Amino acid sequence: MKKISLILATLLALWFFANCASVQTPVIGVIYTSVKGPIDSNNGKAEKKGEACATSILGLVAFGDASIHAAKVDGGITNVATVDFDSFSILGVYSKFCSVVRGN
């Protein structure tokens, strides 16, 4: 009985701390977050778009490359006009952050 209680307490603690897949955003919704916003702009002409994302699952596993460089490569961009972000999270279980670059 003592062993089962210890296992349940450990699982509960892991669930409590793991249920924190948060994402960078200016506003946070506990149940659902879907926010887009600006990072930088030089008001240049933008004909191409590139996107790079990073993902977190349960706050335990995180992977991806959301760098501006990766977004430039994705869109074949050499001159950056704007950099924006797109963040998404649901129930703290799954979160995704993307850098969105526009330029030429």
C-alpha positions as CSV (number, residue, x, y, z in Angstrom):
1,M,0.0,0.0,0.0
2,K,2.8,2.3,0.9
3,K,4.5,1.6,-2.5
4,I,1.3,2.4,-4.4
5,S,0.9,5.7,-2.5
6,L,4.4,6.7,-3.3
7,I,3.9,5.9,-7.0
8,L,0.7,7.8,-7.2
9,A,2.3,10.8,-5.4
10,T,5.2,10.7,-7.9
11,L,2.9,10.6,-10.9
12,L,0.7,13.4,-9.5
13,A,3.8,15.6,-8.9
14,L,5.1,14.8,-12.5
15,W,1.7,15.7,-14.0
16,F,1.5,18.9,-12.0
17,F,4.9,20.1,-13.0
18,A,4.8,18.7,-16.5
19,N,1.4,20.4,-17.3
20,C,3.3,23.6,-18.0
21,A,4.0,23.8,-21.7
22,S,4.0,27.6,-21.9
23,V,4.8,29.8,-24.8
24,Q,6.2,33.3,-25.2
25,T,3.3,35.7,-25.7
26,P,2.2,39.1,-24.5
27,V,-1.1,37.7,-23.2
28,I,-1.7,34.2,-21.8
29,G,-4.9,32.1,-21.8
30,V,-4.8,29.2,-19.3
31,I,-7.0,27.0,-21.5
32,Y,-6.2,28.3,-25.0
33,T,-3.7,30.8,-26.4
34,S,-3.4,31.9,-30.1
35,V,-1.6,35.2,-30.5
36,K,0.2,36.9,-33.3
37,G,2.4,40.0,-32.8
38,P,5.3,42.1,-34.1
39,I,8.9,41.8,-33.3
40,D,10.6,44.1,-35.7
41,S,10.0,46.0,-39.0
42,N,12.0,48.3,-41.2
43,N,9.0,49.0,-43.5
44,G,10.8,47.4,-46.4
45,K,9.1,45.7,-49.4
46,A,8.2,42.1,-48.6
47,E,7.5,39.6,-51.4
48,K,8.6,36.4,-49.6
49,K,7.6,34.7,-46.4
50,G,9.5,32.2,-44.2
51,E,8.5,30.6,-41.0
52,A,10.4,28.6,-38.3
53,C,8.8,27.0,-35.3
54,A,9.7,25.3,-31.9
55,T,7.3,23.0,-30.1
56,S,6.9,21.9,-26.5
57,I,4.9,18.9,-25.3
58,L,3.9,18.7,-21.6
59,G,6.7,21.1,-20.8
60,L,8.9,17.9,-20.8
61,V,10.0,17.8,-24.4
62,A,10.9,20.8,-26.5
63,F,12.3,20.8,-30.0
64,G,12.6,22.9,-33.1
65,D,14.4,26.0,-34.4
66,A,12.3,29.2,-34.2
67,S,15.2,31.5,-35.1
68,I,15.0,34.3,-37.5
69,H,17.8,32.7,-39.5
70,A,15.8,29.5,-39.9
71,A,12.8,31.5,-41.1
72,K,15.0,33.4,-43.6
73,V,16.3,30.1,-45.0
74,D,12.7,28.7,-45.1
75,G,11.5,31.6,-47.2
76,G,14.7,32.1,-49.3
77,I,15.0,35.6,-47.8
78,T,18.2,37.7,-47.8
79,N,16.8,41.2,-46.9
80,V,14.4,41.1,-44.0
81,A,11.5,43.6,-44.0
82,T,9.4,42.4,-41.0
83,V,9.7,39.8,-38.2
84,D,6.6,38.7,-36.4
85,F,5.7,35.8,-34.1
86,D,2.8,33.4,-33.8
87,S,2.3,31.6,-30.5
88,F,-0.2,28.8,-29.7
89,S,-0.9,26.8,-26.6
90,I,-3.7,24.5,-25.5
91,L,-4.2,23.5,-21.8
92,G,-0.5,23.8,-21.1
93,V,-0.1,20.4,-22.8
94,Y,1.0,21.5,-26.3
95,S,2.7,24.8,-27.2
96,K,4.2,26.1,-30.4
97,F,6.1,29.3,-31.1
98,C,6.9,30.5,-34.7
99,S,9.0,33.3,-36.0
100,V,7.5,34.7,-39.3
101,V,9.9,36.6,-41.5
102,R,8.9,38.6,-44.6
103,G,11.3,40.2,-47.1
104,N,13.1,39.6,-50.3
